[in-house]
Amino acid sequence: MSAPCGEPLTHQVTDAAGASFLACRAHAADAAERLIGGTLTALDEGGHRG
């Protein structure tokens, strides 16, 4: 997850401590399986939280 991804950003991933990053659909799905107490927020087509 530390390497840049060339796919379009579709989600904001936020961990339980409040740290967040933007992720593509595949990285967000992977993060969803690993998050404990965090959230995923879908972005709209303009890259804003929906």
Phi and psi in radians as a Rosetta constraint file:
Dihedral C 1 N 2 CA 2 C 2 CIRCULARHARMONIC -1.478 0.35
Dihedral N 2 CA 2 C 2 N 3 CIRCULARHARMONIC -0.289 0.35
Dihedral C 2 N 3 CA 3 C 3 CIRCULARHARMONIC -1.510 0.35
Dihedral N 3 CA 3 C 3 N 4 CIRCULARHARMONIC 2.536 0.35
Dihedral C 3 N 4 CA 4 C 4 CIRCULARHARMONIC -1.082 0.35
Dihedral N 4 CA 4 C 4 N 5 CIRCULARHARMONIC 2.555 0.35
Dihedral C 4 N 5 CA 5 C 5 CIRCULARHARMONIC -1.971 0.35
Dihedral N 5 CA 5 C 5 N 6 CIRCULARHARMONIC 2.398 0.35
Dihedral C 5 N 6 CA 6 C 6 CIRCULARHARMONIC -1.518 0.35
Dihedral N 6 CA 6 C 6 N 7 CIRCULARHARMONIC -0.054 0.35
Dihedral C 6 N 7 CA 7 C 7 CIRCULARHARMONIC -1.408 0.35
Dihedral N 7 CA 7 C 7 N 8 CIRCULARHARMONIC 2.764 0.35
Dihedral C 7 N 8 CA 8 C 8 CIRCULARHARMONIC -1.080 0.35
Dihedral N 8 CA 8 C 8 N 9 CIRCULARHARMONIC 2.467 0.35
Dihedral C 8 N 9 CA 9 C 9 CIRCULARHARMONIC -1.365 0.35
Dihedral N 9 CA 9 C 9 N 10 CIRCULARHARMONIC 2.250 0.35
Dihedral C 9 N 10 CA 10 C 10 CIRCULARHARMONIC -2.191 0.35
Dihedral N 10 CA 10 C 10 N 11 CIRCULARHARMONIC -0.258 0.35
Dihedral C 10 N 11 CA 11 C 11 CIRCULARHARMONIC -2.503 0.35
Dihedral N 11 CA 11 C 11 N 12 CIRCULARHARMONIC 2.653 0.35
Dihedral C 11 N 12 CA 12 C 12 CIRCULARHARMONIC -1.809 0.35
Dihedral N 12 CA 12 C 12 N 13 CIRCULARHARMONIC 2.205 0.35
Dihedral C 12 N 13 CA 13 C 13 CIRCULARHARMONIC -1.827 0.35
Dihedral N 13 CA 13 C 13 N 14 CIRCULARHARMONIC 2.210 0.35
Dihedral C 13 N 14 CA 14 C 14 CIRCULARHARMONIC -2.197 0.35
Dihedral N 14 CA 14 C 14 N 15 CIRCULARHARMONIC 2.230 0.35
Dihedral C 14 N 15 CA 15 C 15 CIRCULARHARMONIC -1.491 0.35
Dihedral N 15 CA 15 C 15 N 16 CIRCULARHARMONIC 3.073 0.35
Dihedral C 15 N 16 CA 16 C 16 CIRCULARHARMONIC -1.088 0.35
Dihedral N 16 CA 16 C 16 N 17 CIRCULARHARMONIC -0.449 0.35
Dihedral C 16 N 17 CA 17 C 17 CIRCULARHARMONIC -1.469 0.35
Dihedral N 17 CA 17 C 17 N 18 CIRCULARHARMONIC -0.140 0.35
Dihedral C 17 N 18 CA 18 C 18 CIRCULARHARMONIC 1.753 0.35
Dihedral N 18 CA 18 C 18 N 19 CIRCULARHARMONIC -0.093 0.35
Dihedral C 18 N 19 CA 19 C 19 CIRCULARHARMONIC -1.269 0.35
Dihedral N 19 CA 19 C 19 N 20 CIRCULARHARMONIC 2.493 0.35
Dihedral C 19 N 20 CA 20 C 20 CIRCULARHARMONIC -2.470 0.35
Dihedral N 20 CA 20 C 20 N 21 CIRCULARHARMONIC 2.827 0.35
Dihedral C 20 N 21 CA 21 C 21 CIRCULARHARMONIC -2.658 0.35
Dihedral N 21 CA 21 C 21 N 22 CIRCULARHARMONIC 2.793 0.35
Dihedral C 21 N 22 CA 22 C 22 CIRCULARHARMONIC -1.626 0.35
Dihedral N 22 CA 22 C 22 N 23 CIRCULARHARMONIC 2.499 0.35
Dihedral C 22 N 23 CA 23 C 23 CIRCULARHARMONIC -2.464 0.35
Dihedral N 23 CA 23 C 23 N 24 CIRCULARHARMONIC 2.720 0.35
Dihedral C 23 N 24 CA 24 C 24 CIRCULARHARMONIC -1.321 0.35
Dihedral N 24 CA 24 C 24 N 25 CIRCULARHARMONIC 3.038 0.35
Dihedral C 24 N 25 CA 25 C 25 CIRCULARHARMONIC -1.015 0.35
Dihedral N 25 CA 25 C 25 N 26 CIRCULARHARMONIC -0.794 0.35
Dihedral C 25 N 26 CA 26 C 26 CIRCULARHARMONIC -1.178 0.35
Dihedral N 26 CA 26 C 26 N 27 CIRCULARHARMONIC -0.765 0.35
Dihedral C 26 N 27 CA 27 C 27 CIRCULARHARMONIC -1.186 0.35
Dihedral N 27 CA 27 C 27 N 28 CIRCULARHARMONIC -0.595 0.35
Dihedral C 27 N 28 CA 28 C 28 CIRCULARHARMONIC -1.149 0.35
Dihedral N 28 CA 28 C 28 N 29 CIRCULARHARMONIC -0.717 0.35
Dihedral C 28 N 29 CA 29 C 29 CIRCULARHARMONIC -1.101 0.35
Dihedral N 29 CA 29 C 29 N 30 CIRCULARHARMONIC -0.717 0.35
Dihedral C 29 N 30 CA 30 C 30 CIRCULARHARMONIC -1.127 0.35
Dihedral N 30 CA 30 C 30 N 31 CIRCULARHARMONIC -0.762 0.35
Dihedral C 30 N 31 CA 31 C 31 CIRCULARHARMONIC -1.097 0.35
Dihedral N 31 CA 31 C 31 N 32 CIRCULARHARMONIC -0.658 0.35
Dihedral C 31 N 32 CA 32 C 32 CIRCULARHARMONIC -1.051 0.35
Dihedral N 32 CA 32 C 32 N 33 CIRCULARHARMONIC -0.590 0.35
Dihedral C 32 N 33 CA 33 C 33 CIRCULARHARMONIC -1.290 0.35
Dihedral N 33 CA 33 C 33 N 34 CIRCULARHARMONIC -0.379 0.35
Dihedral C 33 N 34 CA 34 C 34 CIRCULARHARMONIC -1.837 0.35
Dihedral N 34 CA 34 C 34 N 35 CIRCULARHARMONIC -0.342 0.35
Dihedral C 34 N 35 CA 35 C 35 CIRCULARHARMONIC -1.181 0.35
Dihedral N 35 CA 35 C 35 N 36 CIRCULARHARMONIC 2.388 0.35
Dihedral C 35 N 36 CA 36 C 36 CIRCULARHARMONIC -2.136 0.35
Dihedral N 36 CA 36 C 36 N 37 CIRCULARHARMONIC 1.929 0.35
Dihedral C 36 N 37 CA 37 C 37 CIRCULARHARMONIC 1.404 0.35
Dihedral N 37 CA 37 C 37 N 38 CIRCULARHARMONIC 0.164 0.35
Dihedral C 37 N 38 CA 38 C 38 CIRCULARHARMONIC -1.782 0.35
Dihedral N 38 CA 38 C 38 N 39 CIRCULARHARMONIC -3.121 0.35
Dihedral C 38 N 39 CA 39 C 39 CIRCULARHARMONIC -2.380 0.35
Dihedral N 39 CA 39 C 39 N 40 CIRCULARHARMONIC 2.721 0.35
Dihedral C 39 N 40 CA 40 C 40 CIRCULARHARMONIC -2.029 0.35
Dihedral N 40 CA 40 C 40 N 41 CIRCULARHARMONIC 2.323 0.35
Dihedral C 40 N 41 CA 41 C 41 CIRCULARHARMONIC -2.155 0.35
Dihedral N 41 CA 41 C 41 N 42 CIRCULARHARMONIC 2.145 0.35
Dihedral C 41 N 42 CA 42 C 42 CIRCULARHARMONIC -1.217 0.35
Dihedral N 42 CA 42 C 42 N 43 CIRCULARHARMONIC 2.481 0.35
Dihedral C 42 N 43 CA 43 C 43 CIRCULARHARMONIC -1.717 0.35
Dihedral N 43 CA 43 C 43 N 44 CIRCULARHARMONIC 2.617 0.35
Dihedral C 43 N 44 CA 44 C 44 CIRCULARHARMONIC -1.389 0.35
Dihedral N 44 CA 44 C 44 N 45 CIRCULARHARMONIC -3.133 0.35
Dihedral C 44 N 45 CA 45 C 45 CIRCULARHARMONIC -1.091 0.35
Dihedral N 45 CA 45 C 45 N 46 CIRCULARHARMONIC -0.399 0.35
Dihedral C 45 N 46 CA 46 C 46 CIRCULARHARMONIC -1.495 0.35
Dihedral N 46 CA 46 C 46 N 47 CIRCULARHARMONIC 0.024 0.35
Dihedral C 46 N 47 CA 47 C 47 CIRCULARHARMONIC 1.482 0.35
Dihedral N 47 CA 47 C 47 N 48 CIRCULARHARMONIC 0.272 0.35
Dihedral C 47 N 48 CA 48 C 48 CIRCULARHARMONIC -1.780 0.35
Dihedral N 48 CA 48 C 48 N 49 CIRCULARHARMONIC 2.662 0.35
Dihedral C 48 N 49 CA 49 C 49 CIRCULARHARMONIC -1.089 0.35
Dihedral N 49 CA 49 C 49 N 50 CIRCULARHARMONIC 2.310 0.35
